[in-house]
Amino acid sequence: MASGKRTCTSLYTIKTQFFSVILIKDLTFQDDEGHFIFETLEEQVDLLNMTVNSALCQQFAPSSSYQQCFVKAILKKCEENNFEICDELYESYTMLIGKSNEVSEVCYKTYFISPDECITLQESTQMISHGTTGLCTWQAAKYLTEWAIENKQILKDKHVLELGSGLGLTGLVISKFCCPATYTFTDGHENVLRTLRKNVTLNTVQESYSENDDCCNIQKQRCDKTENDDNSYFVCSDTDGSRQDITRIKHLDWEAFTEQEVKDLRSDVILASDVVYDDRLLEPLVKVLSSLLSSSSVAYVSSTIRNDTTFSKFLDVLDTKSICWQEVKNVPTPVFYYNKDVAIKLLKLSSQ
Ligand SMILES: C[S@@+](CC[C@H](N)C(=O)[O-])C[C@H]1O[C@@H](n2cnc3c(N)ncnc32)[C@H](O)[C@@H]1O
């Protein structure tokens, strides 16, 4: 591979890792041939321009502490390998140290699907905050999103409903790439719904920007939006009016729903990710699934298997409600970065 191409590919990898805020220890600093991608002063400047000094970072920044750790890790590798270090690296590090006392509860993460397409989400800097797990994106959501990208035909022209949507990665990617007839996000937590509304707005209102070196041209859609307290209803169409999709955000608490509420939400495809983690929620969750599933609908639930007993209990509750399940074994092509050592299972559910 020519060295220019190699550097470009590796810089894209590290840019996507930086913006999706993967653990510093998991960052790919070396290319396939084992060369560090910042051996020269010029490469160091390129790397900064694609990450901490980019326009995307000015607008939708990962937390200052993450940026600081990122630059520090590069400095450390340069020192360990006796690379000459450019002034810009020291300047960035000093500037980020100056921001050390700016502790923020929220930050942005940007998930690249391709060099030209990404979704930006406001997320919490903590895995659990405000009494919910819903303010960050979990790996089962990334897995379900990868599956959706590879199985567009299952979602195209369908009414799709998501349970426990969290911050919206799966639905935003599906709305953008899989052409569903409608997409309804639901969640039971008010803080999650509030952030989800922001994220849907962020990724659908008309706006476009481009960053030459960053290769990030985002054409967003025109979006007419109506909102009330626990319900947001977005109608979006392409700027030329060629395609219209309808995105809804609704409050749905598995522990407190009415049959009428669920009847109004019936859809062709029901999706959920990382909703099987608390034994107390298994019965209510399966009750909602049972009310939503009909002879013509299907559900896909992706779960990180943290605890075998909890997952087995989920399968038992499905059996007691006469919901058929089968595991979807084809592993989708990786798009996002997450720990692949932890098992994730995707189940397809249908009513008997
Ligand atoms: C672990 S998070 C997963 C979020 C997202 N699906 C993902 O994978 O990133 C679990 C989600 O389920 C939601 N949830 C928990 N209990 C719920 C309930 N009783 N009714 C509705 N949603 C609930 C939480 O608010 C949270 O968004």
The ligand as an SDF file (V2000), in Angstrom:
LIG
                    3D

 27 29  0  0  0  0  0  0  0  0999 V2000
  -29.2360   -0.0240   29.0530 C   0  0  0  0  0  0  0  0  0  0  0  0
  -30.2420    1.2330   28.4150 S   0  0  0  0  0  0  0  0  0  0  0  0
  -30.2160    0.8690   26.6770 C   0  0  0  0  0  0  0  0  0  0  0  0
  -30.4570    2.0840   25.8460 C   0  0  0  0  0  0  0  0  0  0  0  0
  -30.2770    1.8340   24.3420 C   0  0  0  0  0  0  0  0  0  0  0  0
  -31.2770    0.9250   23.8510 N   0  0  0  0  0  0  0  0  0  0  0  0
  -28.8890    1.3040   24.0640 C   0  0  0  0  0  0  0  0  0  0  0  0
  -28.7470    0.0830   23.8700 O   0  0  0  0  0  0  0  0  0  0  0  0
  -27.9590    2.1110   24.0640 O   0  0  0  0  0  0  0  0  0  0  0  0
  -31.9020    0.7100   28.8600 C   0  0  0  0  0  0  0  0  0  0  0  0
  -32.9820    1.6510   28.3730 C   0  0  0  0  0  0  0  0  0  0  0  0
  -34.2680    1.1390   28.7670 O   0  0  0  0  0  0  0  0  0  0  0  0
  -35.0330    2.1940   29.3270 C   0  0  0  0  0  0  0  0  0  0  0  0
  -35.9450    1.6390   30.3300 N   0  0  0  0  0  0  0  0  0  0  0  0
  -35.6160    1.0820   31.5200 C   0  0  0  0  0  0  0  0  0  0  0  0
  -36.7210    0.7450   32.1900 N   0  0  0  0  0  0  0  0  0  0  0  0
  -37.7850    1.0860   31.4150 C   0  0  0  0  0  0  0  0  0  0  0  0
  -39.1830    0.9910   31.5540 C   0  0  0  0  0  0  0  0  0  0  0  0
  -39.7380    0.4910   32.6520 N   0  0  0  0  0  0  0  0  0  0  0  0
  -39.9700    1.4390   30.5520 N   0  0  0  0  0  0  0  0  0  0  0  0
  -39.4190    1.9620   29.4340 C   0  0  0  0  0  0  0  0  0  0  0  0
  -38.0810    2.0990   29.2350 N   0  0  0  0  0  0  0  0  0  0  0  0
  -37.2770    1.6670   30.2170 C   0  0  0  0  0  0  0  0  0  0  0  0
  -34.0130    3.1210   29.9580 C   0  0  0  0  0  0  0  0  0  0  0  0
  -34.5040    4.4480   30.1220 O   0  0  0  0  0  0  0  0  0  0  0  0
  -32.8720    3.0430   28.9460 C   0  0  0  0  0  0  0  0  0  0  0  0
  -33.0060    3.9900   27.9250 O   0  0  0  0  0  0  0  0  0  0  0  0
  1  2  1  0
  2  3  1  0
  2 10  1  0
  3  4  1  0
  4  5  1  0
  5  6  1  0
  5  7  1  0
  7  8  2  0
  7  9  1  0
 10 11  1  0
 11 12  1  0
 11 26  1  0
 12 13  1  0
 13 14  1  0
 13 24  1  0
 14 15  1  0
 14 23  1  0
 15 16  2  0
 16 17  1  0
 17 18  1  0
 17 23  2  0
 18 19  1  0
 18 20  2  0
 20 21  1  0
 21 22  2  0
 22 23  1  0
 24 25  1  0
 24 26  1  0
 26 27  1  0
M  CHG  2   2   1   9  -1
M  END
$$$$
